[in-house]
Amino acid sequence: MAEVRAAGPGDVAAIRRFGETHVRAHYAPLIGAAAADAQVRDWWNETHVGAAVAAGLVVVAEAGGELLGVGQRGRSGADHVVYKLYVHPGQRGRGLGPRLLDALAAQLPADAGRLYIEHFAANERAGAFYEREGFAVERIEPSSTGDPALAVVWRVKALVTS
């Protein structure tokens, strides 16, 4: 069974390779090769991944030394947002996505009342997953290019606080 844990500095190279291998292949059919390449170049580079890991914002799923999933959170103003949640294509449907989400939510401050997720409109598989996990659409931001596939869907889920 995969271990889900906070990412450390030694994971940065593996996280980058995961993004280069799986994110481009996942997104190219949905948003086009150029936009998929831009996602990897802009968000899976050493500077961005390294800073997020150093800030304690990344979790990974790993088994047998192989990275099977990555989740990353951050902030948009006062809101907590999941910006990355990817599971190895061969591991989907085995519960890693919810476990990565739970690990990210567990890192939030006790007073965090909600968690946001954003994804491209073309990523319907992600949309269905987030819907099953209790995230409701709050808004859709049109793409600056006008491409409807690149519109950003923002979903929100209230967090249970004790």
C-alpha positions as CSV (number, residue, x, y, z in Angstrom):
1,M,0.0,0.0,0.0
2,A,1.2,3.5,-0.8
3,E,2.5,5.8,1.9
4,V,1.1,9.3,1.8
5,R,3.4,11.8,3.5
6,A,4.7,15.4,3.4
7,A,7.3,15.9,0.6
8,G,10.8,16.7,1.6
9,P,13.7,18.3,-0.3
10,G,14.9,14.9,-1.5
11,D,11.5,14.5,-3.4
12,V,11.8,17.6,-5.6
13,A,13.5,15.8,-8.5
14,A,11.0,12.9,-8.4
15,I,8.1,15.3,-8.3
16,R,9.5,17.2,-11.3
17,R,9.9,13.9,-13.3
18,F,6.4,12.9,-12.3
19,G,5.0,16.2,-13.7
20,E,7.1,15.9,-16.9
21,T,5.9,12.3,-17.4
22,H,2.3,12.4,-16.5
23,V,1.0,15.9,-16.5
24,R,1.9,16.7,-20.1
25,A,0.5,13.3,-21.3
26,H,-2.7,13.9,-19.3
27,Y,-3.3,17.5,-20.5
28,A,-2.2,17.4,-24.1
29,P,-5.4,15.8,-25.4
30,L,-7.5,18.1,-23.2
31,I,-5.9,21.5,-23.6
32,G,-3.5,21.0,-26.5
33,A,0.3,20.3,-26.5
34,A,1.4,23.9,-26.2
35,A,-0.7,24.6,-23.1
36,A,0.2,21.2,-21.6
37,D,3.9,22.0,-22.1
38,A,3.4,25.5,-20.5
39,Q,1.8,23.8,-17.4
40,V,4.8,21.6,-16.9
41,R,7.3,24.4,-17.7
42,D,5.6,26.9,-15.4
43,W,4.5,24.8,-12.4
44,W,6.7,21.7,-12.3
45,N,10.1,23.4,-12.6
46,E,12.7,23.1,-9.9
47,T,12.2,26.6,-8.6
48,H,8.4,26.3,-8.1
49,V,8.4,22.7,-6.8
50,G,11.4,23.3,-4.6
51,A,9.8,26.4,-3.0
52,A,6.4,24.7,-2.4
53,V,8.2,21.6,-0.9
54,A,10.3,23.9,1.3
55,A,7.1,25.7,2.5
56,G,5.5,22.4,3.5
57,L,2.8,22.7,0.9
58,V,3.3,19.4,-1.0
59,V,2.3,15.8,-0.2
60,V,3.3,12.6,-2.1
61,A,2.1,9.1,-2.4
62,E,4.9,6.6,-2.7
63,A,5.3,2.8,-2.8
64,G,8.5,0.9,-3.3
65,G,10.5,4.0,-4.0
66,E,8.1,5.0,-6.8
67,L,6.1,8.3,-6.7
68,L,2.5,7.4,-7.4
69,G,0.8,10.8,-6.7
70,V,1.4,14.4,-5.8
71,G,-0.8,17.0,-4.1
72,Q,0.1,20.7,-3.6
73,R,-1.8,23.4,-1.8
74,G,-1.3,27.1,-1.5
75,R,-3.2,30.4,-1.0
76,S,-5.3,32.7,-3.1
77,G,-5.7,35.7,-0.8
78,A,-7.1,34.3,2.4
79,D,-8.4,31.1,0.8
80,H,-6.6,27.7,1.0
81,V,-6.5,26.1,-2.5
82,V,-5.4,22.8,-3.8
83,Y,-3.4,23.6,-7.0
84,K,-2.1,20.2,-7.8
85,L,-3.6,16.7,-7.3
86,Y,-2.3,14.1,-9.6
87,V,-2.3,10.3,-9.4
88,H,-0.2,8.0,-11.6
89,P,-2.6,6.8,-14.4
90,G,-2.0,3.1,-13.4
91,Q,-3.0,3.9,-9.8
92,R,-6.3,5.8,-10.4
93,G,-9.4,4.4,-8.7
94,R,-7.5,2.9,-5.8
95,G,-8.2,5.6,-3.2
96,L,-4.9,7.6,-3.6
97,G,-6.7,10.8,-4.7
98,P,-8.8,11.1,-1.6
99,R,-5.9,10.2,0.6
100,L,-3.8,13.0,-0.9
101,L,-6.7,15.4,-0.4
102,D,-7.0,14.3,3.2
103,A,-3.3,14.8,3.8
104,L,-3.4,18.3,2.3
105,A,-6.5,19.2,4.4
106,A,-4.9,17.9,7.5
107,Q,-2.1,20.5,7.1
108,L,-4.5,23.4,7.2
109,P,-4.8,25.6,10.2
110,A,-7.6,24.6,12.6
111,D,-9.6,27.7,11.7
112,A,-9.7,27.0,8.0
113,G,-13.4,26.8,7.2
114,R,-13.2,25.8,3.6
115,L,-10.9,24.4,1.0
116,Y,-10.9,25.4,-2.7
117,I,-9.7,23.4,-5.7
118,E,-9.2,24.8,-9.2
119,H,-9.0,22.8,-12.4
120,F,-9.3,23.4,-16.2
121,A,-12.8,23.1,-17.5
122,A,-11.6,20.5,-20.1
123,N,-10.5,18.2,-17.2
124,E,-13.9,16.6,-16.8
125,R,-12.4,13.6,-15.1
126,A,-11.0,15.9,-12.3
127,G,-14.3,17.7,-12.1
128,A,-16.2,14.4,-11.5
129,F,-13.7,13.3,-8.9
130,Y,-13.9,16.6,-7.0
131,E,-17.7,16.5,-7.2
132,R,-17.6,13.0,-5.6
133,E,-15.3,14.4,-2.9
134,G,-17.9,17.1,-1.9
135,F,-16.5,20.1,-3.8
136,A,-19.2,22.3,-5.4
137,V,-18.6,24.7,-8.3
138,E,-18.3,28.2,-7.0
139,R,-17.3,30.0,-10.2
140,I,-15.7,29.6,-13.6
141,E,-13.1,32.0,-14.8
142,P,-12.8,32.4,-18.6
143,S,-9.3,31.8,-20.0
144,S,-7.4,35.0,-21.0
145,T,-7.0,33.3,-24.5
146,G,-10.7,32.7,-24.9
147,D,-10.2,29.0,-25.1
148,P,-13.1,27.4,-23.2
149,A,-10.9,24.3,-22.4
150,L,-8.6,26.6,-20.5
151,A,-11.3,28.2,-18.4
152,V,-10.6,27.6,-14.7
153,V,-13.3,26.0,-12.6
154,W,-13.1,26.9,-8.9
155,R,-14.8,24.5,-6.5
156,V,-15.2,24.8,-2.7
157,K,-15.9,22.4,0.2
158,A,-16.7,23.4,3.7
159,L,-14.4,21.8,6.2
160,V,-15.7,20.1,9.3
161,T,-14.1,21.8,12.3
162,S,-14.1,20.4,15.8
